[in-house]
């Protein structure tokens, strides 16, 4: 007899002794199930630690600090209340933790310092409603995903940078040697960071202005000067010329650390501009930019790609029947169902409302239809408990278009959207690739 697949993909391990948070354990679990995760409750530190050590999935580990007042140390003195230091010492150090604390605990700066210095992923103050807590935990699941790759283009000689170490931190180093073609390479590759050495800037001070004035210039992109010596006049000219930051040449390891920190900040800014806050997927702005880049790459490498547009069937009825809050849950669960089938090189976006767009890299029209249909089947199998004992299933319709038959991101979208209309007109819950 084969074992069944787990009902929920993600888990929250919660160490507490009251489980109430604000309401009760059952309600907390009910909210979590709507977002495709469940809670596992622990009231003993040793059992919690053992479960954390054994966990190999995409779990979150939550600790209610009020539990310390109710738990006794299982060290030598059985009468001694478990202390925070003892708890932190016993927690596996290769994981991060979410701490729940009272407002009184939250007012103690030294306590906050102790937590953030002890593998703290996040902390929250109680009382916090169950639905709010679950929503925050869902966002943490999204944030735990690997960050987008940030590209750094370097003009000039910058020796000693460890490219493999940078790549492990999701920062790709691209070198360029010709100042007069830098603007073409930047337009083609669209790096988020450009580092220009002092020597290259002194040869041609127009470099930055040329990069900045391009109508396609990325507003998030940082252009930095690597200055070899302290020279106030050079610094003033560089800032007046359009450089976003001046970096002093230093040891390669220190320079790499500064670049990684700037890349992390750029990643956050890109997420604010280009990602949907509710699902963590690309939004319309983020998709358009990345899809345009992907189409250019497909043209260079002469490979196909396919674009699909997805729309939840009868979504207005869902909102009218069970409320907009439940409609938001359906949207988030669809984002999870789609994300399970996305591969390296693909794009996935919440384009707006209940509409999603997926771009399959190196995939023909027919292959794209099969992959999108697998997504549709996965979502149709997702169970929604709209009331105790009342389980419903929903569906979506989709339309597809492919490159190189359609040459641009806009042409691909318009064609796929027309095919989506065909799918809706012909009964919904299907993926259409050609007019009937």
N, C-alpha and C positions, 0 to 999 in steps of 0.2 A: 504493500500500500504506500503510495507516494505521499509525502508530507505536503500540506497546503502552504501556499505562499503566505507570508505574514499579512495580516489585515491592514496594518498601518506601517508605512515605510520608515517613519522617524519616531524617536522616543525621547521623553523627558524623564530623567531619574531625579526624583524629588526627595530630599532628606528633610523630614519634618515629623512632628508628633501630634499636630492637631489637624493638618490637612484642610483647614477651613479657608485660609487666605482671607476670604470675606464671607463666602456663602458655604459651600460644602464640596466634598470630594467628588461626588457624582456629577455635579454641574460642571466642575472643572474638567472632568473627563469628557463630558458631552461636548463642550466647546472645542476641546482639543481634537476630537474625532472628526469634526467638520473640516479641520485643516490638515488631515492626513497624518496626525501623530497622536500618541497616547502617553499617559503618565504611568510610571512605575513608582510606587510609594514605598519609602523606607523610613523606619523609626529607629534603627540602630546604625551607628556609624560603621561598625565592622561589616555589616551586610551591604551598606552603601558603597564602601570602599571596594569590596570584593566585586560588586556589580560594575563599578567604574573600570576596574582593572580588566574585567572580562569583556567589556564592550568593544566591539569592532565596527560599529555602524556610525551613522550620522546623528549622534545623540547629544542632548544638552544635559548638563549636570547642575541642578538647582539646590541650593542649601538655604533653609529657613534658619536664620541666626537665633530666633527665639527658641529653637529646639535645644540650644545649649543649656538653657535654664532648666530643662526637663530631663536632660540626659545625664546619667552618671558616668564618670570615667570608668572604663574597664581596665585601668591600670591597677597599681597595687592598692590604692586607697579607694575602696568601693563607694565611700560616702562623699567623695569629692565631686562637685559639679564639673562637667566637661568644660574646659576653658578653650577660648578661641585659638590660642597658640597651639594647644594640643591637637585640635581639629585640623588646623592648617598643616601641621607637621605630618599628619597621617594621610592626608589626601594625596593621591598619585600626582606627581609633579609634572607629568607629561600631558595633562589635560587642563582646560580652563573651566571656570565655574561662575555661575550666576548666583548672586547672593541676594536674599530677601531680608530686609531689615525694617525695624520700626522707625518712626520719625525721630524718636529720641536717639536711637543709634545713628541715624543719618546726620545728626547735628554734631557728631564727634569727629573732628577732622583726623585725629590720629587713628581712629578706627577705619576711616575711609582709606587713609594711607596704607594701613596694614593690609586691607583687602586688595587694593589695586597693585600692591607689590607682591601679591600671593596668587598669581595665575587667575586674576579676575577677568572674566569676559565682560561682565556687566553687573550692575547692582540696581535694585529697585526698592522703593519704600512701600510699606504696607500702612493701612489697608489698601488693597488694589483689587478692583472687581475682577472676577474670573475671566470675563470676556476680554478685558483690557490686558490682563496678564498673558492670556493665550495669544492675543494679537502681537504683543511684544516678543513673545518667544518665537512666533512664526517669522517675524522680521529677523531675529537672530539666526534662525536656520538659513535664511536667505543670505545674510552677511557672512556666514561661515564658508560660503562657496569661494573657490579660488578667484582672486581678483583678475581683472582683465590685464592682458599683456600691455605694458607701456613701452613705446619705442623711443630710443635716444639716438639721434643722429649727431655724429661728431665730425666737425670740419677742422682738420689740423692734427698735429701729433700730440696725442695724450697717452704716453706709455704707461704700462704697469697695471691697467685696469683688468680685473679678472672677469672675463666675459661670462664664463660658466657660473660664477658666483652671482653675478648680476641677474642672469637668466633664472636662477633658482628663486630669486626674489621678484620674478615676473617683470624684469627690466631687460629689454633686448637692445644690445649695442650694435649700431650700424655706422660704419665708417665711410667718409667721403673725402676726396682729396682735391676736388676742383671747385673753387669758389664760384666760378662763372656758371657752373651747371647745378649748383646747390639748390636753387629755387625750383628747378625741374625735378630733381630727386625728391625734394620735400613735397611737391605737388603730387608726385606719383605715389609715394609711400605714406604720406600724411603722418609723420612722427609726432608724438605728443611733446617731445623735448628736443631742442637743438642746442648743442654746445659748440661754440666757436672759440678757437684759441686767440689769444692776444695778437700773435703774429699774423694770422689770417685777417683779423679785423683791421690791423694797421695797413695791410696791403690794399684793402678795399673796404672803406667805411660805409659803402652803400649796401652791403650784403643784407643787413637787417631790414632796412627800408624796403628792399625788393621783396623780402619774405612777408613783411607786414602788410604791404599794400595790395597783395593778391586778394581778390574778392573771395576766394575760396579758403583764405587763411582760417585756421581753427582758432576760435577765441580762447580756448583752454590752453593752447600750445604755449610753452615757455621757451624763450630764446635767451640763452645765458652766455656771458663772456667768461672765459677762463683766463684770469689775469695773472701774469707771472710775477709782477712786482707791484708794490704800492705806488701808484701814480694817479694823483687826484685829477689831473687834467685829462688823462686817458679815461678815467672812470666817468667824468662829466660828459665827455664826447660820446661814450658808449650809451649812457642813459638817455642822452638827448637823441641819439640815433635810433632808439627803440628797444634796446635790450631790456628784458624783464628783470634780470638779476645779474649780479657780478659775483663770481666765485673765485676765490684765491687758490692758485695752484698749491697743492699740499701732497702729503703722502697718498699713494693710490688707494689704500684702504680707507683713509679718512674721506677722500674725494668720493669714493664709491658709496660710503655711508650717507653723505650729503645728497648724492643723486638718488639713492633709494628713498630717502625721506621725502624728497621733492616729488618723486614718482608716486608715492603713496598719497600725497596731498592732491596731486593731479587726478589720481584715480577717484578720489572722493568727489572732487569737483565735476568730473565727467559723469559720475553716477547721478549727481544732483541735476545735471542738465539733460543727460541722455537716458535715464532709467526711470521706470515707473515705480513709485514709492510703495505701492500696494503689493506688487508681485516680485519686484527685483529684476524684471525683464527689461529689455530695451523699450523705450517709448518711441513715439513717432519720430522725434528729432534724432534720437540715437540710431534708430533703424536706418533712416534715410542716408545718413553719413556712412555707416558701415556697409550698407547694401551697395552704395555707389563704389566704394573701395573694392568690394568683392566682385562686382561686375568688371571693373578694370582689371583685376587680377585674373579673372576667368578669361578675358580677352587676351591678356599677355600669355597665359599658359595654355590657351586653346582647349579649355575644358568646359563642359556644360554645367549649368546650375538651374535649379527650379525654384520658383517662388509660389507659396501658397497663402491664400487668405481664408481665415476661419471666422465663422460667426455662430454664436450659440443660438440654437433654434428656440423660438418662442420665448426669448428672454424677457420681454415685457410681461408676459403671463406669469413667469417665475417671480418677478418683482411684485406684480399686483397681487399674487396669491399668497406669497410668504414674506414679502417685505424686501426692501432694498438691502438690508443687512444680510439677509440670506442670499440675495443676488450677488453681493460682494464675495460671499463664501464660495459660490459656484464659480465665479471668475478665478479666484485663487486656486481652487482645486483643479480647474482646467489648466492653469499655468503649470501646475505640478505634473499633470498627466502629459502635457506636451513636452515638458523639459526632460522627461524620462527617455524620450526617443531622439533627442538632439545629440548630434555627434560633434567632435572637434572640427571646427571650420564652418559649422552651420550658424545661422542667426535665428533668434526667437524674440518676438516683440509683442507686447500688448499695444496694439496700434491706437486703440481708443475704445472706451466703453467695453462692450463684450466682443470686440473684434481683435483678432490676433493675426500676426503675419510670421511665417517661417520661411527661411531661405536655406535650401539644401545645397551644399557645396558638392561639385563634381557628380551631379545627379541629373539624369535625363528626365523628360516630362513624365514618362510612364513610371520610372522608378520613384519620382517624387510623389506621384499619385498613390503608389503602394505604401510609401512611408507615411503620408498624411492619412491614409485610410487606416493604418495601424494605430495612429494617434486617435483617430475617431473611435475605433473599437475600444481602446483603452479608456477613453472618457465615458463612453456609453456603459462600460462595466463598473464605473465608479458609483457607489451607493451613497445616497444622501438621505439621512433620517430627518425628515421635515417635522416630525412629531414622534413621540415614543411609540415604537412599533410600526410607524408609517414610513416605509423606505421608497424613495423614488429614484429614477434614472433619467438623465437628460442627454441631449445629443448636440452635435454641431454640424453645419454644412461647410463645405470648402470648395474653393476653385483654384486651379493651378495654371501657371504659365512657365515657359522655359527660355533660357538664353542658350544659343545665340539667335533663336527665332525672333525674340524681342530683345532689343539692344540695350535698353537703359532700365534703371531701377523704376522709373515712372511708367514706362511702357509695360514692364512686367507686372507692376501692381494693377494697372488699369485692365489688363487682359485677365489676370487672375480674379479681380473683382467682378468682371463680367461673367466669368465662369461660376463664381459664387452665386450670382443672381440666377443663373441657369439651375444650379443645384437646389436653390430655394423654390424656384418655380416648379420643379419636377418632384416635389415631395419631401425635401429636406433630408437630413441624416445621410448625406452622401458627398462624395468628392467628384467634381466635374472638371474635365480637361478639354472638352470640345463642345460646341453648340449642338443641341439636339435637332 
